[in-house]
Amino acid sequence: MFFVDTIEVAGLGNRSYLAGGERTAVAVDPPRDVDQVIAAAARRGVRISHVVETHVHNDYVTGGLELARITGAAYLVPAGARASFARIPVQDGDRAKIDSDAGLTLRAVATPGHTPHHTSYVLEGNGVAVAVFTGGSLLIGTVGRPDLVEPRLTEQLARAQHASAHRLAAELPDETEVLPTHGFGSFCSSSQAEGRATTIGKEKASNEALTRDVDDFVAGLLAGLDDIPAYYTHMGPANSAGPAPVDLTPPAVADAEEIAARLAAGEWVVDLRNRVAFAEGHVSGSFNFEAEGQLATYLAWLIPWGKPVTLLAESPEQLAAAQRELVRVGIDRPAAAATGAPADWVPEGKAPASFRRATFADLAGRRPVERVVVLDVRRGSERAAGRIEGSVHIPVHALHGRLGEVPAGEVWVHCAGGMRAAIAASLLDAAGREVVAVDDSFDAAEKAGLTVRTP
């Protein structure tokens, strides 16, 4: 008997795994906050004997080195990966016994493409493949993107992805469960696909890497590549160097005067509350990154790397969850934090700031009467599929550095659903612009009477 437990890292669109028998287990691509992996092993009553990495990750800081140190597990890393710490280099075909009593073995399969050194691991039960941990190789309906290592290698790695997918499909039984790390909202995925579970057989029927010839596949893959989060450039070096242990203790508490001083010094003050509450009242100059959204991805993408950040949360629990999210992308210690409400965070005698929220129907009713600026902060690939006529386009991840390009006037800012528009509205509001956050689905724009141009 064996088990495979999935550890969701939803904010980053990733998964880690714990797999084993009755006594011992292996952790695959663990997140940096390793306590949840240790807790999963404790629930199963197993010892973590091995920790493995499919590749040097570009989208998050790994917890593999620390987990191996804490548990005494063997730390397996692909041999071709650059690393400055002690580990066991893994070559194609290498095997590791995970649980002898259960007949569980892990077999390394070289699957370059997402990175040149990428390695998948086949979990075998008494010599029969039962699952394959594919990391950023074969994903659900797609593959990991090949453009995160070196631009000059992108086409070569795209072709390698095609070959790696075909190798897995040829060597493994159709019923083998495919367990990727990326592909659940991660920007490491070359495209987003539906589904939460898959097998080799299902991927043979639906994955374009397995249904298209190499030239067609590569052309489509390269044409569909999207923006790369700016913080990715810091993740690989951090993982190669060997990440330090995390500190999730509460940050120093900031009062209203300290918050004001940090804003005056040019530091970032980030309000974690939901966008409705933020629009109704917030500290002037603060930015809104919802704790329930893709906090780590978008805050790490937008913030100047290394800039001190103070977190404002509605509760200690919200603050603690945000800290956990942020250490996963290398934002280790907030400079300070405060919990409560805006009235607690503004100096005595000052009132919280606010701005309006609206729908696309509100915009349709307003725009013909009085000239307004419509700012689209979606990514370029989204805008290419349809845009409001006359709108200005600056992706949210570029807005902080391009605020001067937003035309004069009242700005109605929208995205695809409201979360990124709220971030953008907070940036504009902090810059002193009159702003309205369109908190609505883009699908409603044309129905509301706005002219939407499509290719």
N, C-alpha and C positions, 0 to 999 in steps of 0.2 A: 504494500500500500504506500501511496505517496500523497502529498498535498502540494498545492500551489496557492499561496495567498497573494492577493494584489494589494499593493499600498498605493492609493491614489494620491497624486500631487496635483490636484485639480487646478490650482492657480497658475501653474506652468504648463498644463496640458500634458503631463507626463505620468508614467506609472513605474513603480519599482516592484520587485517581487521577492518573496521568501518561499523557497521550495525545499522539500525534504521528506524524510520518513519519520519514524517514531523517535529517533534519537538525535539526529543531526540534520542540518539544513544549510542551504546556500542563499546568500542575499545577492540580488542582481541589480546593478545600477542604483544603489541606495541614495536617498536624498541627504542633504547635509545635516538635517535634524534627525540623527540616528536613533533617538529615544523611541520613536514609533516603530522602528524595525526591531529593536530589542524587545519592546512590549509585545509585538506580534510573535516573536520566538518564545517569549515567556508563556503566552496563551497556549501555544502548541506544546510546551514542555520540551523544547528541543534546544540544542546547542548550535550556534552558528559556527560551522567549521570552515566555511569558505565565503569569501566576498569576491565578486567578480565585476569587472567593468567591461562593457561591450566596446567602449571607445572613450577617448578624452572628450568630455562633454563641452559643448559650446554654449549651452543655454542655461546651465545651472552649476553651482559648486557642489561637487560630490561629497558624500559622507563616507565613501568607501575606506579611505585611509584611517579615519578615526574609528569607524566601526570595527575594522580589523584589529586596531590597537586595543580597543576596549575588550573585545571578545577573544583575542588571541587567534583569530581565524587566519588562514592563508589568504593573502591578497593577490588575486590574479588580474593582470593587466596585459592587454595585447603587447606583444614584444616590440612591435613597430612604434608604439606610442612613446613620445618623449616624456620622461619623468625623472625627477631628481630625488626620489625617495625609494626606500627598499620595497620591493614587490617581487612577485614571481612572474616572469615574462611568459606569455602564452603564445604558442605557435599553432598553426593549423594542424588539427588532428590530435592535439594533446587531450588527455583525459584526466579527470579528477574524480575519485570516489567520494560521493556525498553521504550516502548511508548504506553501508555494506549489508546490513540486515534486510533492507528493503530492495537491495540490488540496484540502487540508484547511482548513475554515473553521469558526469557532465562532459560532453565532447565539444571541443572548440572547432568552429568552422570559419575560416577566413571569408569575410563578406565585405570587401572594400567597396566604397561608394559614398557613404555619408562622410567618412574620413578614409584616408588611405589604409589605415591600420585596423579598420572596423572588424570586429569578430563577433559572431553569433555563438550561442551555446545550446547544444541539443541535450535535453534531459532524457536519458535513457533508463528504462526500467527493465532490468534483466536483458539488456541488449536491444530492446525495442524502443524506438523514438516515440515519446509520448507528448513532448512539448519542445518548442524551440524559442529561446529568448533572443529576439531579433534586434533589440536596441533601436538603432536608426536605419536599419537595412529595410527589410520587408515589413511594411506597416499595413494597417487595415485599408485596403483599396488603393494604396499609394506606396511611396518610398520616402526615406529621409532626404532632405535637400542636399545637393552636392556642392553648394557654393559657399560653404562656411569656412573652408580651410584656406584656400588661396585661389583668387579669380582665375589664374592661368591654368588651374587644375580642374575647373568646373566641368568642362565637356568630358574630359578623361574620366572623372569620377562619376558622371552621369552614365557613361557607358559601363563603368564598373558596377554601378547599381543594377543595371539590366542583367549583367552576367551573374551577379551574386544572387539576385532573385531567382534566376533560372537554375542556379546550382542548388539552392534550397528546395525548389520545387522538384528537381530531378532526384535528389538524394533522400527525401523524406516521404513517408506515407501520407496519403491525402488526409487522414484523420488526425495528423499531428497538429496540436494546438499551437497557434502563432501568438506569441506574447511580446509585443513591441514595447519599447520605453516611450517613444514619441507617437504623436498622431492623434491626440485627444484635445486639440486646441493649441498644441505647441507650434511655434514658428520654426522648429526644426523639421517639421513635416513639409514636403514639397507641395502638398495640397491637403485640404480637409475632406475627409470621407465620413460617411455615416457608419454606425455600427460600433458595438462594444466588444465583440468577440469574433474570432475567425479561426479558420484552419487552412492548411496548405491547399486542400482541395477547393475550398471556397475562393481562395486567392487565385488559383489557376483559372477560375472561371470569370473573375471580375477585375483583377489587378492589372492595370495597363502595362506594368513591367513584364507581365506574363502573357498578355494577349496581343501586344503590338511588337512589330519587329524593332530592332535596336535603333535604326535611324529615325523612324516615326516616334518612338518613345522618347528618345533624347531631344528631338525637336520640340515635342510637346512639353517635356519637363522643363527645358530651359526657357521656353516662352512663358511658362506659368509661374516662374520664381518671383517671389514678392520681396518687400523690404525686409532688411535684416535688422533686428533690434540693436541699437548702438552698444548696449552693454555686453553683447556677445563677445566683443573683442577682448574683454577682461576675463571671461570665464575659462577659456583654454589655458592661458598662462597660470591662473590660480590653481587649476586642477593639475597641471604639470608640475607645479612647485610643491604641491602637497598642502591642502587646506588646513588651517588651524582649527582647533575645537571651537564650538560655538558657545556663546554666553547669552542665555535667554532670560537672565535676571532683569527685573524692571529697570528702566532708565531713570536717571535723575528727574525729579519733578520740577517742572517749570511753572512759575506763576505768571500772571498777566504782564508784569513789567519785563520779565525775562523773555517772554514770547515777543513782545514789542521790540526789545533790544536785538534779538536774533533776526527779526525781519529787517530792522534798520541796518544790520551788518551784512545784509544780502544773503543770509542763509535761507534754506527752504523750510517752511512750516506747512506740514501736510495734514489736512483734515480727513480723517478716515470715515466719517459718517456718510450715510447715503446721500445721494445727490439732491433729493427733495429737501432734506433737512439743511443741507449746506446752502442751497439757494435761498432758503427762508432766513438764514442768519449765520454769519461766519466772521472770523477775524479778517479784517481788511488786509489784503496782501497774501493770505494763505491760499493754498492750492488744494483742490478736491480730488483725491484718489480713493474711490470707495473700497473699503476693506472687503466687501463681498464681490468685487469685480476682479479683474486681472491685475491686482495691486502690484505684485512684484514685477511683472512684465512691463507695465507702463511706467511705473515710477522709476525703475532702473533704466528704462529706455530714455526717459526725458531728462532726468536730473543730471547736471554736470557731475562726472564721476568724481567721487571723493567729497562732494559738497556736504557739509553738515546738515542733518535733517532732524527737525523736531516733529513728533507725532502728536496729533490731537485726536482723542478717541472718546466715544460716549461711555465706555466702560473699561475696567481693567481687563476683562476677557477679550474685548475687541483689540485692545492694545497688544496683548500677549499673542493673539493670533497673527496680527500684522508683523510683529517681530519675527515670528517663526517663518512667515512668508518671505520676509526680506533677507534673512540670513541665507536663504537658498540661492540668492543671486548676488551675494557678496556685500550687501549693505548690513554690516555686522552689528553696529551699536548706534542707536539713535543718540543724538547729542543731548536730547531731553524729551520729555513727554508730559502731557497733561490729560486728565480725563474729566468728563462733565459735559458742559454745554457752553456755547459762545459767551453767555453772560459771565462765566467764570474766567474766560480767557482774554477779555478786553480790559484795558485799564479803566479805573473808576472815572466816570464822567463821559465815557465814550460808548457809542452804541454799535452793535454788530452791523456789518455790511450785508447787503442782499442784492439779488437780481431776479428777474422774472424767468419763469418757465412757460413753455407754450407747446402747441402741437403744429403739425403741418397745416391743418385746417386754419389755425390762427394766422399762420404765415400767409396762406392764400388770401385770407380776408384783409390782411394788412398791406401787403406788398403793392397792389395796384394803386392804393390811395396815397401812400407816402413812401418815398424811396428809402429802402433799407439795403444793407449789405447781407447777402446770404453766403455764409462761409461753410464749405464742405470740408470736414476734417477726416474723411475716410482715406484709406490707402488708395493709391493710384489704380490698382486692379479693381477695386470696388467701383470707383468712379467711372472706369471705362465701360462698365456694364450699364450705366445709367446715371444721369446727372440732371440737376435742376437747371433749367435754362437761365443763364446770366449769373450763376453762382461762381464764387471765387474758391479756388482749391488750394489748401495748405494742409497736408496730413498732420494729425495731432502731434506725432512724434517730432515734427519739424517746426511746430508753431512757436515754441518759446524763443527760437533764434530768428524768427521771421515776423515778429509782431508788427514791425514797421511796414510790412507789405500789405497789411489789412487796410482796405480803403476806409476813408473817413465816413462816419455815420453810425447809426445804430446797427449792431451786428447780431444777426440771427444765425446761430451756429448749430449745425446738425451733423450727425454721423449716421450709422445704420440703425441704432436702437436707443441711444441716449447716454450711455456711459462715457464714451469718448467726448461727446459734445459737452458733458458736464466738466470734464477735465479742461477742455479748451475754453469753456466759458469762465472757469476760475482763473485761468491764465490771463485772459482778456480783462476780466474784472480787476485783477491785481494790477494790471497795467493802466487802469483808469478808464477803460473803454466802457461805453454803454452797451450792455450785452443782454441777449435773450437766449436761453438754452432751449433748443427744440428737443423735447423729451418724447420721442415718438419713433415708430418704426418707419424706415424709409419707404417701405411698401405702401404707406398711407399717403405719400406725397402726391402721386398722380391722381389718386382717388379724391384727394382734397381739392383738385382743380389746378394744381401747379403743372407747368409744362416740363416733362421729364424727357430729355433727349437720350436716345439709345443708339448704339452703333447701327 
